[in-house]
């Protein structure tokens, strides 16, 4: 099949590459000429394990192409997959301006039947709006089908998730595109979920909001464990063994971040409020997450009452390991609060050199702790879990290690003469 993917961001690039691997002819278009020029030279603007090699391979096989000519590409391809950004606005709603631009181009060029697939995460009712917009513009309904096909990709494992999906969700108005949709991800064996346009949109939102809820629940329970001097790791183990709950997304720490969970939580809340529906559970999930950094800073202040002019090292600045994504990173928010308190912040991350005149970035994790009063683990990269704590102890001015991801063995750290602290961690 010939597929045009609009948007060469995270979702667009990974999806385009995977569909090319499946044997489709894929054209990925984006108005950012510099990005397209880089991709044509084999330079991938995002980090995702295995992505660069697959892009180069499929370009050589003439299955994957890139272009900045959005209008011409949309006109010439029968399947259009929209993967543009829908960033948050100040009120928590989604900015749909990029979606609207694509819809305008499609409407102005459509001259034969097209399947228009929305992969971008959009508020409930958006795809119905697209359908109605086309009809109001005089485009006959036999010229198009609108499909809502949300993505469920984890950064750092996006390609795995596309190649091994646990479900494929399609929202449609008619049965006409179903056979094509079934062949789109032809190498997968995942079950199909066919629903309405808005039903597919809500499945995506509900999935991410539920994951955010599990994380905030875990952090609330870790706070309770802290009060009763119980190791939260024991609760995590016990809860995870229950098949009704499962172990995933129950790690306690600084809270959730990234480009999806905070944005989707805010967007769904805004959409519900626009229909005069209160979202008390979503409010609580957001409130717990928003206060996690304050919780850890209070823990640090028990040992360093006056943080002004203290040197604090932060290990990890990405929102999670396995990615270079800094969007809504709790580690970045933590650093900002430390700076506001007058701390001298040093940072190390194996993937990202933090660019800020206020922060001293390091390329070596052990050099980053030299003469520091405290070390905070803000992202649970593998190399932090198994580091040389004796080396850390020998370099630090004081001996405080605040594990803001509850990810390292406290006993191992203490054996090297360091003072270990977590929340709900003995």
C-alpha positions, 0 to 999 in steps of 0.5 A: 500500500502507498501511505503518506504520513504527515509529521516527522516527529516521534510518532510519525517517524517510528510509524513510518519506519515500521510500516516500511518494514511491513513492506508498504511504500511510505512517504513521510512529510514535514514542513520543517525543511531542516528536519527533512534534509537531515533525514535524507542524509540519515540523521534522525532527530530523535533517539529511539533504539534501532530507529536510525538503522531501520530508516537507513535500511528502508530508504536504501530499499526504496520503501521509505521516503521523505519530503517537505512538499506536504500539499503535493504528497497528500494529493498523490497518496490514497492513504493519509496518516496524520501524526502531527503534534497536539501540544498543550495550551495554557488552559490544559486543552490541546492545540489542534492548529496543526491538525486543522492545517492538514485538514485544510490541505486535504480538503483543498486537494482531494480528487479521489477516494482517500482513507484519512487516519488520525494517529495524533492524540486528539480530544474526544469529538475531533474526528467527528469534527473532521468528518463534519468539516469535509461535508460542510465544505461540499466534499462528498462522503464517497470520497473519504473515510475518516479513521481514528487509530490512536498509538500506544507507544512507549518511548524507548520501546516504540518499535517493539510496541509497533511490531508486537502490539497488544491491540489495534484500535480503529474508530470508523463511521463506515465499514468501507475502510476495514479491509485496508486497515486490517492489512495496514499492520499486516505482520501483527497478530494483535486483536482488533478493536473496532469502535466509533471515532470518539470511542477510539479517542477515549480508549487512548485517553483512558489508557494514559490516564489510568497509567497516570493514576497507577503512578500517583496511587503508588506515590500516595502509598509510598508516602503512607509507607514512609509514615508507618516505616514500611518498605514500599518495595514489599507493597509493590511486590504484593500488589504486582502479584495480583493479576487484577493489578499487575506490577507495571507503573507501580514504581514510586518516585518523582512522578510521571512526565514526558509528552503523553501522560501529563498532556493527556490528563490535562486534555481529558480534564479540560474536555470533561469540564467543557461539558460541565463534568467534574473530574475529581479522580483526575484532579487528585491524580494531578495534585499528587503528581504535582507535589512529588518534587516538594515531597523529596525536597522536604526529605532533603531539607531534613538533612540540609535545612539550609539549601542555599549555596549547597552543591547538589548533583542530579543524576538523570535529566530525561523524563525516563531512561532509554530516551533523550526526551526532556518534555515535562521531565520531573528531573528538570522541574526538580532542578528548577526548584533547586535553583530557586532555593539557591543551590549550585546544581551539577547534572549528569545524564548518559543521553543528554547534556543539559544546556543551561547557564545555571547548571554545570553539566558533566560528561562523567557521572563520578566527576559530577559528584565531586565536592557535592553536599548531596546526590539526587537520582532523578532518572533510573538509568541502568548505570546508576543502579550498579555504580561504584558507590565507593567512588561516589563516597570518595568524591563527595563533600557530604554523604547524602544520597536521595533516591528520588526513584527508589531504584537503588539498593539502600543497603549497598549504598550505606555500606560505603558510608553514604546516607541513603534516603528514599520515600517509603524505602528503608 
